[in-house]
């Protein structure tokens, strides 16, 4: 009878995950993502046009929350400085921490969660390629935005190139703003904490972290509100594609070893052939090497076991001078 599983239960991964294979995979994917951001730098004038078009759409829809937040962060250092640290660091600390937590304590769910994050990240890279966007902080000052990262740069390690360390602004693509993966990754962390945290504190963090990140990216003038919406949409598309990506990866994992396996691996080995009992023309197995017998055959002097309660085994009668069992009388 088929075994039924509880609703919502997930099957264990077919292959056990190891940290020494997962860590290089994560590093490789992030390196490809970072290199892709640098390679897809668009024309500055196009990026500015895209940024202004987004701003016009937000004003028409009364969604322009960037201006009041940016004025607040600029006027109040006790809000602006922590927000800059939030933007410059938590993106690179919280996401890996949640990945490690899932790997160590939620291994059954880790593979799907990691695949969702990676798939969405590469979708975001497509967005950077197709729609380079000038963030609000890089627009002309006449548009009313202040770069808080530059204003409060003396408090941290960053300079005028967003969260990049001083002197390393050329190592980042400042026009990779649409979608906002700061918001996308924070949303992923929030979903993981909400679903698998199991405590009230984790539920609170699941709501506060993505919401706080959305406010921070707008208040620091690094993203528009629609960038944040696009970041959430990218995560939604990545979630829908995750089952397909997992099935494809599993097919590749099972087919490649079978295709490249040597032909000798399928042939019987010499030891297996030698240990197999020979079969004669009548179809009965012969004794091989003095250690195998056919069905019903006994070694010389072998005793028969009686399985009755308290019965004592007795030797089979033999003829004088002959060690083979005598026929039954």
Beta strands, then each sheet from edge to edge (+ up, - down):
end
